[in-house]
Amino acid sequence: MTPAGSAGHRLRAMAAPKRVLFVCTGNTCRSPMAEGIFRKMMQERGMEERVLCQSAGLSAVDGMPVSEN
C-alpha cells in the first residue's frame, strides 16, 4: 500500500475520472440540459475521458412513467 502523498497515489488519483451528477426534480429539463452543456464543455477542453457526468431526477408524478433522460 502506498502512502497518500506518494507519486503512485497521485498517479492513481489522476487516472480515476471525476464524476459529476446534475440533479433536478424530474430530470426532464434542467439537469439533462446542464449535463449536455457540461459534456460539451469537457469535449471542447479535451477532458471527456477525465470527467464523467450524468443527470438524475428526484421524483415523478404519481402514475406517470419515469423520464428517459
Secondary structure, 3 states (H helix, E strand, C coil): CCCCCCHHHHHHHHHCCEEEEEEECCCCCHHHHHHHHHHHHHHHCCCCCCEEEEEEECCCCCCCCCCCC
